[in-house]
Amino acid sequence: MVPPALHDVASDRLAACDQRYTPLRRALVTTLADAGRPLTVPELLGAIPHLALSSAYRNVAALVDAGVVRRVVGTDERARFELAEALSSHHHHLTCERCGAVEDVAPSSRLERAVADAARVAAGELGYVVRAHRLDLVGVCPRCARAGGGNPGEGVGSAP
């Protein structure tokens, strides 16, 4: 269930860009809010049967321009989209380098402290001030690991 306030914020952001919050854009926002992970345009087309391909790209672009949706870069050629963090919640991503799947990860307070500390050190070395962070971890998802080796436990920080 999408909270009504989400639609109010989306409508306000689009209005600030002289855009309307049409029923189709509302359906896109609802679908992204309910998905729990970033979706590709083909996945959006599958979830919204009356959505045409050209309309999907045009409306997603308008939602991105208004700051309602953000583009998530994965390891494959496909763009994925999710609600902007200000409209959802702070999270990170796990991305499969084989199949391109992208999953949301709710960060623990321990992880957030570690990332914030590392970000301050890295930014401080170049004179930046960190205002926010995004963390994308790349590896092999359990399904791909089962299909072709590559233990999900292997990788950064693992003993050889």
GIHU-V450556 format. One line per field, one symbol per residue. ss: DSSP state (a for helix, b for strand, c for the rest). phi: phi as a letter, one per 20 degrees, with the letter a starting at -180 (. if undefined). psi: psi as a letter, one per 30 degrees, with the letter a starting at -180 (. if undefined). A space follows every 50 residues. Layout:
BEGIN
ss->???
phi->???
psi->???
END
This chain:
BEGIN
ss->cccaaaaaaaaaaaaaccccccaaaaaaaaaaaaacccbbaaaaaaaccc ccaaaaaaaaaaaaacccbbbbcccccccbbbbcaaaccccbbbbbcccc cbbbbcccaaaaaaaaaaaaaaaaaccccccccccbbbbccaaaaaaacc cccccccccc
phi->.efgffffffffffffdldeefgffffffffffefmafdefgffffecge eegffffffffffffeneccedededeeeccbfggfdcbfbccdcefeen gcdfcffffffffffffffffffffdnedfdabccdddacfgfffffbmm ggeeqgneff
psi->kkkeeeeeeeeeeeefghllileeeeeeeeeeefeglkkleeeeeefjeg kleeeeeeeeeeeeefgellkkkafafkklklkkeffclkllkkkkfefg kkkkjkkleeeeeeeeeeeeeeeefgglkkfllkjkkkbkleeeeefhai kfflakfkk.
END
